[in-house]
Amino acid sequence: MELRLVAMRTRGQSGAWIVTGVLTAFAVALLVASPVTDLPMAQPRFVGPWWAFALAFAATEQFVIHLHRRRDAHSLSLSELPLLLGYSMLGPVALVGARLLGSAFTLLVVKRQGPTKLAFNMALFASEVLLGLLIFRAVLDGQAPLGVRAWVAALLSILATNLLGTLAVSAVIWLTEGRVQLAMLREVVTIGTVLAVGNAAAGAFVIGVTWTAPEALLPLVAVAVFLYIGYQAYLSLRERHANLQTLYRFTSSTARSGDTREAAAAMLEEVCQLLRCEMAEFVLVAEDGEPVLRIRHQDGQLRQDDDLPAPHTDDLAWCLARVADGPALFPAGRTEAPLTRYLTDVPVKDAVLASLDLELVQRLRGVIVAANRTSEISTFDGTDAELVGALARHAGVALENGQLVERLRREAADKAHQANHDSLTQLPNRTLLHRELGRACDRSRRDGSRFAVLFLDLDNFKQVNDTLGHATGDLLLQEVAGRLQGLLRPGDVVGRLGGDEFALLVADVDADEALVIADRVTAELHQPCVLHDIAVDVRASIGVAMCPDHATDPDDLMQRADVTMYAAKSAGGRPRLYDPSLDVFTHRRLALAAELRTALHRGDLEVRYQPRLRLADRKVLGVEALARWAHPELGPVPPQEFIPIAEEAGLIDELTRIVLERAIADAIRWHRDGQQIELSVNISARSVMDPAFPAHVTEVLRRTAFPADMLTLEVTESSMLTDPVRAVATLEALARMGVRLAIDDFGTGFSSMAYLKRLPLHEIKVDQGFVRHMLTDDNDRVIVQSIVDLAHNLGMSCVAEGVEDDETVLALMALGCEEAQGYLWSDPLPADELFTWLSTSAPRAPEVELQVLTDGHSGQDRRWAARHAGTQRAVWTR
């Protein structure tokens, strides 16, 4: 038997013709220049005529055993048996002629192969015949083809011809597609080698029978035919069993979905898998003939309605008419013009159609179309048509159930909406808002995310109600609701608490950003509002509370935002951030503010350092300086607590300068002792706004002789929002002195691309909140990828924060991120411990990660890994 890949799809024909020419030249060379015609051959008792061999080759090419594996197809041919028999009986010219004549008849007349594939197969058959004949007779060396020697000759000739065929097909794929699927190649070679052993034994047996007892050939052929028929029956039974399993899986998948589109998508995917076809679609048509729903599954992609070309009404009516009495079958070469016009964007090779009727819910008709069998060795048949008809009947029931469920779901959704939304403004009411707030608090406790609660009260609503009436007051509330909704970002929530009170849940912001949003809300509401031709001045007081900074419980957050709102209303000014001095929790905050000033003056605050590594070789490039405060009585005070205190108490500038000078002093000692690493220091929003800050940095660098290009100053997005013009001027002044600049916690604020491209930045740091969940949250992974691509496109390097495991490292490398820091390598360390860590414990270049990355990721990721193995830091900088 012969194993030959026949389901190969190429994008061009030039490669096939090149290989055909090479094979033809090879066959001519074997026939003319090789000793194949001169090799001795023992004479058998019986020699069959050459035309009998031609008939045998034609029959074996027709009766082929087809094996389907997923969407690939292989064929097992019996042509090796007459080929081995011909090696022992016929001359080269007669055997080649019989092989080509018999095969050409089947491939051209029966299977209707095109000229390109037919020419390729003829050249390959001729080369295989002559190569196998040369090896077979060279091994026998004139002796009779009997015993072990005959088996060895048959085995070597089969292995050689299989290898030639595999190389020829691989060459065509490589020339036309530019790649070779190594896994497929290994599979073909492995299967061919295993089958060659058995095929050679069978061939040696047939040759031995022919040489010693020719009269036994007839019953041997009868046995072979019987086995072939039995095996075909087994394959048919197995395929029917597989169809039943798929039908059960199809019924289950469509029944589980209550949504019509979901059920249709599941149905079409199963149809493509079951029928091994490239495309399946269904369309529902109303009584007037217009399509109301059309969904297609094609090449693994789902397309719907507007994504598809609109079908012509006459062609769609023709399809419906053809399936009125049962499924319609269109095998290869028998498609009709209305069908090809209906699938105008799909070259139709073959197709099968079935009716899909829906009458329980409303008068609808539909049709399922499956087109283009992926296998070139078979086309759709009557069994496929029956199967599609059965699928259509099950699908009709599932889709009808889906429409019923959708109606019930809409009714239930309407009731739920009324229970959870304010009837006047249609905003979430207090109940729903409290529920959303609870979920946000749970999420914050789970992943450390931050959000703000804005409590808003209209200052002059009572006067509007009293003066213009409640109807006008209702219009004003609706106008305010609409303006608030227009300011929302994805993930934010706005609700009406009652009366003239509203609350906003603003996700993923820090305190500065929350205040900016509150100012934006105030400005939007202050725009003129005309009600019944009367201009109404709308003003609001807003209190802001942060989670987890101010509270982690929904009731506490609302209470503190409420208290802050009244404080803002009393002050008559801008929105106000919650201050513990407004409630009973003021004592600790006041005490810490006083003690922080003392701690700064006495030098009690400590600076610790977290390493930043290059991912390609785990080389430590630098460290980030982080302030820490160990209170003598309260223990460690977290930075998220004492840094806001420093900002409110006016100590943040002093804190920033202390950290900067101490960190530079430590870095100088490391440089002197041989550790030439860079230094990153966070600077506050006030420092960014301070025109004198660049002069201070210049003085520190001059006094310490620390290289400016070894210092990176990190700023947050929010620090530039208050006064972008002043922020840009400060950063440009710092850049002119050679200091590197980085955006810290990128992605958590309101990034302005207009200012981002103007800023003299060198690197972007991806916030740890995205990095920590990128393996489990596709949205976070997409965000990280977008930030990395943005950094590279702007000529910056990219640093990921919060790396805690090796899997995240591999994912970051695959996305193109060059550098990272996190607890995977080290906690923030004091200066002396960091030096020891650098000298003794710093990670070395891994030997396996890049191999894992290369084996486990896509071609694009593999190319990235190869390009950046051992890369230098300047790869992405300009």
N, C-alpha and C positions, 0 to 999 in steps of 0.2 A: 504493500500500500504506500501511497505517497501523501505526505503532509504539505499542503500548499496554502498560503494565506491568500484568500480571494476577495476579502472585504476591504481592500485597500482603497482609500479615497484620496486622490491627489488634486492639487489645485492647478496643474498644468500638464502638458503632454510632451514638452521638449525633453524633459528628463527621461521619460520612458523610451523615446526614440533614440536617445544617446545610448542607453543601456542595450536597447535592441541591436543597434549597430555593433557594439562591442561583442555581444553574444554571437551575432552572425559571423563576425570575423574570427572569433574563437572556434566556432564550429567548422568553418572552412579550413582553418589552420590544422585542426585535428584530422580532418578528412584528407587533406592534401599533403601536409608536411610531416605528420606523425606516422609511426609504424602501425597504426591501427589496422590498415588493410593487409599488412604482412604478418600479423601475429598468427601462430598456428592454432587450429581449431579441430578438435576431435569430431568425427562424423557420427551423428546419432543414427539409430535404427529407423527413426521416423522424423521427417522434416515437413512441417506444415507450410502451405503456400503463403506467400507474402500478404495476399489479400485477406487471408484468415486473420493474420495479425492486425491488419488495418481495421477489420471488423471488431476485433477484441479491444483495440484502443478506442474506437468510437463508443463501444458499449461501456467501457470503464469510465470514460469521461462523462457519460450520461448518467449512469447509476452511481452517484457519489453519496457518501454518508456525510450529512451536514451536522456539525456540532456548533451550538450557539452558547456563548459564554458572555453574560451581560449583553452588551451591544456589539460585541465582536463576533465574527463568524469564521470558522475554519472548515475545510473540507478534507475528508479522508478518501483518496482515490485508490482503486484496485489496479491502476495501470502498471504498477511495478511488477505484477505477476507476469503478464505477457512480455514486459520489457526484459525481465531476467530470462525468460524462456527464449526470447529472440537472441539474447547474447550467445546462447549455446547452439543456435540453429542457422541464423541468417547472417549474411554479409553486412558490412556497414551501410552501403547505399540502400539495400533493400529494407533494412531495419529502420533507417531514418525516413525513408519514403513511406513505409507503413505507419510509423508513428505520426508523421505530419499529416498524411492523408486522412487517417481515421480521426485524429483529434480535431483537425480543421473542420471536418464534416459536422461534428457535434457542436463545436464552439461557434461556428459561423451559422449553420442552418437551424440548429435547435435552440442554442442559447443566445444567438444573435449578438455576439460580441462585436464591439466597434473595431475599426481598423487598428487603432493604437494598441489596444490590449491583445488583439489577435496576433499582430506582428510580434509583440513581445513574447507571447506564449509560444509561438512557432520557433522563434530563435532560441528560447530557453529549452524547449523540448529537443531540438536538434543538438544543442550543446550537451544536454544531459545524456542523450543516447550515446553519443560518441565518447564522452568522458567515461561513462559507466562501462561501455564496451571495451575501451582501452584497459581499464583497471581489471575487469573481469577476466579477460583473456590473458593479460600479463600474469595474473596470479596463477591461473590454471596451466599456462605454458604448454598448451597442446594436449593436456591430459583430459580425460573424461570428467565432466562436472558432477562428480559423485563424492559423497562423504564429507568430512570436515573441511577439506580444501574448497569444495564447492560453496559451503556455507560461508567460509571466510571471504571468498571472492565476491559472493553476493552481498555480504555485509559491507565490505569496503566500497563496492560500487554504489550501493545505496547511500552510505554516509557521504560520499563525494558528491553525488548528484543533489542530495538534500542541502549540503553546504553551498553548492553553486546556486541553487534556487533561492536560498535565504539571502545570500550576498547580492543577487540580482535585484530582488524585491527591495532590500534595504537601500541599495544604490538609487533605485527609482524614487523612494521616499525621500532620501537625502537631497537628491537633485531638485525635486519639485517642492519640497516643504522646508528644506534647510535644516532638518533634524532627523534623528532616528530614535525611536522609542526603545531604549535599551531593555526595559522590562519585557516588552513584547518580543524583542529579538531573542532574549534569553529563553523565554517560554517556548518559542518556535524551535530553537535548537535543542532544548531539553526534550520536548515531546518527540521531535524527529529522531533523536538519538535512541530514545527508549523504543520507539516503534520500529526502528531499523533492525534491531536485534530479532524481533519477532518476524518482521517482514522477510528478512534474509533467510530465516529458518523455513518459513512457508515457501519462499521461492526455491530454495534448495530442494525441498520436498517435491514440489511440482516438477522441477527439472529431473530429479531422480526417477519419478514415476514415468515421465515421458521417455527417458532413455532406456529404462529397463522393462516397462510394461505399458506401452502406448495405449493399449486397449482399455486401461484404467482411467484414461483422461475423461471419458464421457461421464461415468458416475462421479468423478471428482468435481466436474463442473456442476453436476446436479446438486451435490452437497453444498458447494459454494453458493449456488443460487438460493437454496433452502436457508442457509445461514443468513444470507443478505436479507431475505424476506422477513425472517424472524427478528433480525436486529432492527429492521425498519419498523416492524410492529411494536417492538419494545420502545423505540424512540417516540413513536406516536402516542403510546400509552403514557409514557413519562411526560410528554408535552401536555397531554390532556390533564394529567394530575397537577402539573404546574399551573395550568390555566384555571383549574378549580381553586387552587390556593390563592391565586391572584384575584379571582372573582370574589372570594371570601374577604380578602384584605381590602379590595376595592369597596365592597358593600359596607364593611366596618368603617373605613375612613370617611366615606361620604355620609354615613348615618350619624357619625359623631359630630359633624359640623352642622350647626343650625343656621349658618349664613349661606346664602345662595352662591356667592362668589367663592367662598372658601370651599364649599362642596364641589363646585365646578373645577377649581384649581386642583383639588385632590383627585378628582375623577380623571382629568386630562393627563396628569402625571402618571397615573396608573395605566392609562391606555397606551401611552408612549412606551412605558417599560414592558407591558405585556406583549404588544404587537411589534416591538423593536422598530419603531418608526420615528422619524425626525420631528414630526409635527402632528398635533391633535388639537382640534378646536370644536367648540359648539356655539351655536347661535340660537337665541330665542326670538321668535317673530310674533308680533301682535296680529290681530285679525285683519288690520289694514295692510299687512305685508311689510311693515317697517320693523327692522331689528330693534329690540329693546335691550338686549344684553348679548355681548359677543366676547368670548375669552379664548385665548390661544396659548398653548404650551409648545414652544419651539426651541430646540437646541438648549434645553434646560432653563429657558427664560419664560416668564409669564407676561403676556401682553393683553391689554383689555381695550375694548371700545375705541376711543379716539387714537390709540396707538396703532390701530389696524386700518388699512384702506377700506373705505366704505364699499360694501358689495352692491352690485347693480341689482335692482329689484327683480328683473327677469331671471337673472342667473340664480338668485336665491330661491325664487319660486320653482325653477327647474330642479334644484337640489331637493326641495321639499316634495316635489311630485315624484321624483325617482325613488324616494324611500317610503312612499305612502303604503306600498304593499309589502314592505320588508327591506332588509339591508341591500344596498347596491354595491356591487363589486367592480372595480376597475383595475385589473392586473396591469403589469408593465406592458406598454405598447398599446393599451386599449382605452386610454383616457379620452374624454370627450371635451369639446370646445367650451360648453357652458361651465364645466367644472374648472378648467384651467383659467377661465375668465373670473370665476368666483374667487379663486386663490391666485389673484393676479400678481402678487408679490412673491409667490413660491413656485419654482419650477417643479411641476408635478410629474413624477415618474410613475407612481401607482397610488391607488387610494381605495378606501372603503368607507361607505356612508351608512348611517342608521338613523331612524326617526326617534325624536325625543318629544313626547307629548305631555303637556301640562294642562289639565282641565279642572282640577279640584278647586284651585284658587281663582284662576281667571283663564279666559280663553287664550292659550298660548300654544304655539307649535315650535318645534326646534329640530335641529339636525346636528349629529356628531360627525365630524370628518377626521379620519386618520389618513395621513399621506406620507409617502416616501419611506419605504422599508429601508432600514440602514444596511441590511445585508444585500450584497449583489448576487448572492447565490440563490435567492428565492424572492418571490413576490407574494402579495396577498392572495389567499385562496378562499374557498367556500367556508372552511373552518374559521378563518379569521372574521368573515362576514357574520357568521352565526354568533361568534363571541362578542363582536361589537354590538350586535343587536341585543344580546343579553345584558351587556353593560349599560346600554341605553335605557333599557327598561328599569334597571335598578337605579340609574341616575335620575330618571324622571321622578321616581318616588322620593328619592333623597332631596331633590330640588324643590318638590312640592312641600315636603316637610320643612325645608329651609324657609320657604316663604311664609308658611304658617307660623313658624317659630319667630321669624323676623317681626311679624305683625304683633305677636304677643310680647315680644321684647320691647317694641316701640311703646306699647301701651304701659308696660311696667316702667319703662324709662321715663315716660311722661309723669307718672305718679311719683316716682322717686325725685324727679326734678322739682315738682311742686312742693314736696316735703323738705327739700334742702336748699331752696332758692327763694329769695325775696320776690314777692309777687309784683312789686312796683318796678324794680330795677332789673330783675332777673339775675342779680348777682347772688353768689353764695350767701346764705344767711348765717347767723351766729352758730347754728349747729354744725353746718358743713365746714365753716371756717375753723371752728374748734377742732374738728376731726382732722382737717388738713394740717393744722398747726401741730397736733399730736404726732402725726406721721413724720413731719419735718423734725420734730424733737427726737423721735426714735432714730431717724436717719443720722442726725448729728451725733447722738451718743454712739452710734454704730461705726461711723466712718470719719468723724471729726469735721464734717462739713459745717459751714457757718451760714446763717441767714438772719434777716432782720424783720422785725414787726413794726410797721408804721401805723400808729393810732391817729386817726384824722377826725377832726370835728370842725364843722362849718361855723364861722364866727357870727355870721349875720343871718342865719336861717330863720330865727324866730321873727325878726323884723319883716322878712319877706312873707312869711306865713300870715303875720298879723296885718300887714299892709295890703298885700296883693291877693291874699286868699290861699286856701289849701291846694287848690288846683294848680296855681302857679308854683307853690312850694313843691308839689309832686313833679312838675316839669323840671324844676331846678335840680331835684335829686336825680332824675333820670339823666339830665345833662352832665352832672358831676360823675355819675356812674360810667357814662360813655367815655368821658375824658380819662378817667382812671384806667379803664380797660385799654384805651389806646396807648397807654404808657407801659403796659405789661410786657415783659419778656417771657419766652418759654420757661415754664417752671414757676412763675410768679402767680400769686392768687390775690384777688381783691374781693372783699365781701362787705355787705352792709350789716352793721350790728343792730341797727334800729334808729329811728329818728334821723338825725343828721350826722350820725357817727359811722365812719367807715374804717376798715383795717386792711392793710396790705401785707402779705407775706412775700418778702423779696429774697429769692434764693441766691446762695453762693456770692455773698458780698461781705466786705469788712465794714467797719464803722464809718470810715471816710466815704466809701462808696454809697452806703446807705443814706448818709446825709446829703450827698450829691443828688441821689434820687428824690429825697424829700424836697430839696430845693426845686428840682424839676417839676414835681407834683404841684408845689406852691405856685410856680410860674405858670404852669398850664391852667390851673384853676383861676388864676387872676386874669386870664384873657377875658375880654368882654363877653357877656352872656345876655342875649336878647330873648326875653320871654314876653309874648303878646305885645311886641313892639316896645317893650320897656327894657332898657339896659340895666342889668343887675350886676352889682359888684360882688364877686365871690371871693371870700378870703377864708383861709383855713389855718388851724393850729395843728402841728404835727409833733408827736412824741415818738422817739425811736428807741427800741430795745433790741439787743443782740443776743442771739443764741450761738454758742454757749457762754459768751462773755458775761451776760447779765443774769441768765437763768436758763434752765434746761427743761422746765415744766411749762406746759401751755398756759395754765392759769397764772403762774408767776410772771411769764412774759407779757401777757395781756395787762396784768395789773401794773407792771412797771412801765409799759408803754403808755398806759392810761395816765399814770401819775406824771410822767414826763410831758404828755400832751397838755395837761393843766398848767404845768410849770411854763411851757412855751406860750400858752394863752395868756397867763398872768404877765409874762415879760413882754408880750405884744411884738415879739421879734421873729427871727428865723426858726426853722425846725430845730429841736433840741434832742441831744442824745442822752439816754438815761444816765443819771448820776446817782450813785448810792447815797449821796447826802440827802436825797429827796425822801428816803425812807429809813427804816430801822437798821439797814445794813451799812450805814455810813461809817461806823466806828472803825472797822478793819481798814477800809479804804483811806480814811483820814490818817490813821496810824501809819499805814504803809507809805503814804505820801511824805509824811514828816521823816520817817526812818530812811526812806530812799535818798533824800537829800543828804542826810548824815552819812549814809553808806557811800555815796559818790565822793563826798569830801574826804572820807577816811580811806578810800580805795578798797572797800570791802567787796565790790562787785568783781567777779571773776570772768575772764575771757577764755572760752574753750573753742576748740577747732575741730571741724569735721572735714576729713579728706575728700577731695574730688578727683576721680580717676578717669583715665581714658579707657573706654570699654574694649577697644581692639586688643590691647596688650596689658591692661590693668595697671598701667603706669600711673603713679600719683602725680598729678599736674599741679595741684594747689590745695588750699584749705580755705574754708569759710569761717570767719570769726563770729562767735555767738556769745552774747552777754548772758551771764548766769548770776543769780543772787541767792545765796544761802543765808537766810535769816537766822540769827542766833537762837531765836525762840520758836518761830513758826516753821523752821525748816526751809526747804527749797521753795521759793516763790516763782511760779511759772512765768515765762516772758510775756505770755498773753495777758497776764495780770499787771505786772509792774511797768511794762512799756506804755500802756495807756495812761497809767498814773503819771509816768514821767512826762507824757505829752500834755496832760491836763495841768500839771504842776509847773510847766515851763522848764523841765529838766532834760528834755529830750536832746537838745543841742549839746549840753554838757556830757550826757551819756554817750552820744555819737562820737564826740571828740576823744573821750577817754578810751573807748573801744578802739578807735582808729590808731591812736598813738601807741597803746599797749600792744596791739597786734603787729604794728610795724616793728616795734622793738623786739618782739619775739621772733619775727621773720628774719630780722637781721642776724640774730644769734644762730638760727638754723642755717642761713646762707654761709655764715662764717665757719660752721662745723660741717659743711659739705652737702647740705640738703637744699638744692636750688629749686624751691617750689614757689608758686605764686600765692598771692593772698587776696581774699575777697572779704569786703567789709560792707555791711548794710548801712545805708544812710537814710535818715528820716525824711519825711515830707517837708518838715521845716527847713532842713539843711538844703533840700533841693530848691526851696524858695528863697534861700538866704544868699544875696549877691556876694557876701563876704566869705562864703564857704570855700570857693575855689582858691582864694588867697591863703586861707588857713591850710588847705591841703598842700599848696605849693611850699609854704613855710616848713611844714612837717617833713616833706620830701627833701628839701634843701638841707635842713638841719640833720636829718638822719642819713642822707646820701642813699636812700632806698630807691631802687630803679622804678621810675614811674610806670613802665610797661609791665612790671611784675605786680601791680596793684589794680584790682578790679573793685569798683564801687557799684553796689547793687541798689537799685531803686525799684519801688513798686509802681504799678500802673496808676494807682489812685493818687500817688504823690504828685502827679503831673496834671491832674484834672482841674484843680482849683484855679490855677493860673498857668496854662500851657506855655504862654509866651515867655514868662519868667523862667519856667522850668527848662525850656529848650536853651535859653541863654546860659543858665548855670551849667548844664550838661556840656554844651559846646565849649565853654571855658575849661572845664575839666578835661575834655578830650584833647584840646590844644596842648595841654601840658604833657600828654602821652599816657594819661591814665585810661585803663580799659573800663568800659561801662556795660552793665548788664541789667536786663529787666527781670526782676525777681517775681515768683509766683504768677508767671504769665498765664493768662486765660481766666483768672478769677475776677478780673475787673472789667472795665468798659474800655477796651483797647480802641484807640483811634488810629486807623491806618494812615491818615493824613500826617499825624505827628510822628507815628512810628517810623515812617520812611525818612523823616527829616532828622530824627535823633541820631547822634553819632554813636550808636550802640555797636557792641562787639559780640554779645552773646545774649541768648534768651534762656531763662531757666523755667522749665515746665513744673508747675505746681504739683506737690506730692499727692494731692487729692486725686488728680487724674492718673498719676503713675501707679499708685497703689492698687487701683481697681481696673487697670487696662486689660488684665488677663481675664476678668470675669464680666466686664461691662464693655460691649462693643462701642457704645457712645464715647466712653473715655478713651478707648483705643483710637477711634477716629480723631478725637480732639488732639491727642498726643501726636498722631501722624500729621495733622494739619499744622500744628505748631512747629514740628521739625521741618516740614517742607517750607513754611513761611520763613523760618530762620535761615535756611539754606538759600532760598530765593533772594533774601535781602543781604546775603553775604555774611551771615553771622554763624557762630557755632551754637550748639544746643546742649544744655545740661539738664538732665532729669534729676529731680529731687525725690527723696523718700523711697529709694530702692532697697528692698528687704529680702529678695530671693533671687536665685540664679535664673528662674524662668522669666522674670521680668527683665533681667539683663539681656537674655537672648531675644526677647520681643523688642526691646529698645534697639538692639543692634540691627534687627531685621527692618525696623522702621527708618534706620539711618541716623539715629542719635549717637553722637560721638562720646559724650562724657556724662558722668552720673555721680551721685553721692547718696549715702544712706546708711542705715544700720547694718546692711549686709556686710560692709567692710569694717565700720568702726562707729562707736558712739562719739559724740563731741568730747574731745580729750583736752586736759590741761596742756600747756606748752611743753613741759618736760616729758610727760607721758606720750605726747604726740611724737617727739623726737625719737624716743625709744621705739615706738611703733613703726616709724619710718625706717629705722635701722634694722629692726628684727622681725617685724610681723607684717609689714606691708605685703599685699598680694603680688604674686608674680604672674607672668603671662600664662594663661591657661593653655593646655595642649588639646583639649577635647571640645571646648564649647563651639569653636568655629566649625568643627566637623559635624557636631550635632546640628548646628544651624544650617550647614550645607545640605545635610541629609533630610532635614525635616521641614524645609520651607520651600517656597516657590522659586522659580527660576530667577525672578527679579531679586529676591532676598539672597539667593546664592551668589549672584553677581555682586551684590553689595558687600557681602562678607569677604569675597575674594579681593575686592578692590580696596577694602579698608583694613585688611589684616596687616597690622604693623604700621598703620598710617600715622602721619604726623599731624599735629594740632592745626597746622595751617591749611589743611585740605579745604575747609569750608570758609576760610577767611579771605578777605580781599586786601 
